[in-house]
């Protein structure tokens, strides 16, 4: 049977350097390297961040059957300021998390992961916020973690493997957290 195919391969490493060091087969490299495209990392393409973020937002909102229109200006600014060591995958995961955590038609800064948010001055916080009054930081963090795990599990219909991937933790760590927080309804699908 005669076929005509093209293979598209991607890597974040320099294959010519790997070939020179003997870490990648030279014959395979020359089979694959018919046309090579060098795409700079996301941190060097700041002008693409808002566009790609909105593209991911449309995709994940559609998949989650959510009516989310856009990011607010502060959220876009935070996305554009981030260094993106995880490149496009990190942006995709951040947007998917924002869709899960968001509650309205816009994604706000507080819907983004905490590591993207600037540190706030303690003086700007309310004097006696009821949700933390009389509670330790450890208890507040545990409650937030429990709620996030519960929401992501629900979004993934109890699929632990996907939930672990989405939360960037091992399946074993997720299992430990499910038991620690007595989270029911999580099935064993992979």
N, C-alpha and C positions, 0 to 999 in steps of 0.2 A: 504494500500500500504506500502510495506516495503522499507526503505531507509537506507543508510549508509552515514552519513555526519560527517564532522569535523568542528568545529568552531574555527577560529583563531581571537583572540582579542588582541589589543595592548593598552597600557596606559603608560603615563609618570609619573604615581603616584604609590605609594606602596599600592597594594590592601590589603595585610595582615594588614598593619597599619590602613587602612580605615575600614576593618572589625572590628579590635579591638576597634576603636572609634565609631563604629555603623554607619559609613558613607557609607558602602557598604554591601549589603545583604550577609550573611555568606553562605547560601545555594547556591546562585548563584556563589559565588567565588569558592566553591568546585566543582561545575559542570564544570566551565571553567578551573580550574587549574590542568588539567590532566598532561600536560607537560608544564613547564614554562621555558622560555628562557630569560635570562637577557642580554640585549644588551646595552653596555655603550653608552653614548651620543657621538656624532661626535667629540666633542672637545677632547675626550679621545682616539680617533682613528685617529690620524693625518695621518697615513699611508693609510687610506681609502679615504681621501679627493680627491686626484687626480683621483683615479679610479672612484669614484662616480661622480665627476664633469664631466669626459669624458663620462660616461654612460648617464648622463642627457643631455650633449651636443649633443650626437648622436640622442637621442630621440627628443629634441626640434628642432634641425636642420632639421630632417626628417619631423616633423609635419609642420614646417614653409617652407618646400621645399627650404632650403638654403644649399649651398655647403660650410660647415664650417668643417675644418679638425681637429683642435685641439686648445689648449690654447698656448700662447707663454710662455716662462719660467717665466717672471715677473708675469703674471696673475696667473699661478699655485702657485708661491711663495706666492702671496697675499692670495689666497684661503687657503693655508696651514697654514698661520700665523693667520688667523681669529679665534676667539673664538667660533663662531657658537652657540649663545644662542638660535636660532630658530631651531637648529639641522638640520636634513636632509631636512625638508621643506624649511628652509631658503636657504640652498645650492641649492636646486632645483629652487627656485624663482630667486636666483642670476644668475644661469646659463641661465634660460629662458630669463631674462632681457638682458643678454649679447648677446644671439642669436638675440634678437629683435634689440638691439642697434648696434651690430657689422656690419661692412660693408665689410669685407674681408673674406679670407679663414681661418684666425686665429682670436681667441679672444684675444685682448690685454688688458692690465691693464685699459686703459681708457674706455673700454667697460663695466667694472664692476661698481657697484654702488659706488658713491663717498665715502661712509662711509668705504669702504674697502681700499681706497687709502691712502698712507701715505701723511702727510702734506708736501708740497713742499716749499722750501725756496723761498721767494719772489725775491731774487736776480737771481734765475735761470729762471725767467719768462722774456719774451721779454720786452724791455723797453716801447714800445708803441703798444700793441696788438690792432689791429683795431676793433675787435669785442667788446671791452669794453671801448674804448676811448670815453670819453664824456658821458658815460652812468652810471647810478647808479647800485649798486649791486642788488638792488631790481628789477630793470628792466631786468637785465641779468638773474636773477633767474626765474622771471616770464616767460621770453622767453623760457628758457630751460624746465620749467615745461610744458608750452603749447606744445612744440615740442614732449616731451615724451608722454604726454597724447594723442596727435594726432597719434603718431606712434603705441602706444599700442591699441588704439581704432581701427586703421586700421588693425592691426594684428588680432584683435578679431572680425573683420567684423562689427564693430559698437556695439558689445554686451557690454552694460554698466555694467552689473552684473559681467561678467568675467573680464572686464577691472578694475573695482574697486577692485576685489580680487587680480588681478595681481599686482596692484599698492599698495596694502595693505592700502586702504582707504575705507571709507564707500561709499555706492552708492549715498547717499545724498551729500557728499563732492565732489564726481566726478561730479554730476549733477551741482553743484554750479560752478565748474571749467569749465565745458562745456559751461555754460551760460556766465561766466566771459570772456572766451576767444573766444566766438562766434564760437565754433567748430561745424560745420554742419556734417551731415552724421552719427550721432550716433543714433542707433535705441534703442528701449525700450526692447529688448529681455532680458530674464533673464537666 
